[in-house]
Amino acid sequence: MNEPTEQPACPAPAARRNIRLVVAYHGAAYHGWQRQAEGIDTVQQRLEEALVRVVRHPVIVFGAGRTDAGVHALGQSANFYTTNFAIPLEGLRKATNARLPRDIAVLSAAEAPEAFHASRSAVGKTYRYRVCVAPTRPVERHRMVYHYPWHALDAARMRAAAVRLLGTHDFRGFASSLDPRENSVRTIFACDVAETGDEIHVTVQGSGFLYNMVRNLVGTLLEVGRGHWPAERIDRVLASRDRADAGPTAPPDGLYMVCVHYGPDALAVAPPP
C-alpha cells in the first residue's frame, strides 16, 4: 500500500492589500497635502475621509510629496493599506471620486507590492511652474498661474541659466531656511524653459527636492530672465550655498507636481499563487 503523498502547503492569503493611487488636485482651497490640526483643510485629510467611507475601516494615506498650501498636482502618487479584498480597483476609484470634492480626483488605482511606499520608493519627481506674462490679469487662470506683468522675460536667458542646474550639486542655497535636512545634495536630471502662448513654463525633474527648492529656483530664473542677473548667477548660488544669493520665492499658485518616478521593481506585483 502506497503511503499518501504529502501535498505542498498553500501559502497563507495576504492579510491586506497595498493600493497605489495617482491623484490630481487644484490646491488653492487647501493648506497643502499633509493632514494638519483639526479644522485645517488638506488634500490628505479629504482623501482619507473619502477612502474610509469606501473600504469601511480607518485609513492612512502616504503621499510622495508634501505639497505646500496653494500648490497643485497633476500626478501626485500615494498609497494606503486595506483589508477590504472585495472591492475591485476601478470600483474603488469611482467610489472614492464620488465622495471627494470636485477639485480632487483619483486618476488611477493599482495593486502595489507590500513594501511599496509612495515617498520612500520614489527615485525622482517632476514639477512644472507656470508663469503668465500677459499684461492683463488672466482671471480665467486665477490661482493657477503666477501672473508676472512687471518685466519682459527673456526665455533664452532663462534656459541658459537652467542648464547650469543640471547634475549633482549641493542645493542648500536654493532651500528654505526652514528645511531641517542636513543632506542638501540633489541631482537635477532635466530643467527646461518653454514658451507656451502667453505663459513661460519651467519644468524640472530631479532625484528629490528640498523645501521650497523649486519655487526658489524659479524665482532666481525670473531674475535672470528680466535681465537683473546673468545666467552665471546660478553658479554663484551653488558655490556659496547661501540663500541670500538666490532670487525670491515664487508664489505657490503656478507650481504643479507633474508626476513621481519609480523603478520597475518598486511597482512589480507578484502573480497570485
Buried (B, 14 or more C-beta within 10 A) or exposed (E): EEEEEEEEEEEEEEEEBBBBBBBBBBBBBBBBBBBBEEEEBBBBBBBBEBBEEBBEEEBEBBBBBBBBBBBBBBBBBBBBBBEBEEBEBEEBBEBBBEBBBEBBBBBEBBEBBEEBBBBEBBEBBBBBBBBBBBEEEBEEBEBBBBBBEEEEBBBEBBBBBBBBBBEEBBBBBBBBEEBEEEEBEBBBBBBEBEBEEBBBBBBBBBBBBBBBBBBBBBBBBBBBBBEEBEBEBBBBBBEEBEBEBBBEBBBBBBBBBBBBBBEEEBBEEEEEE
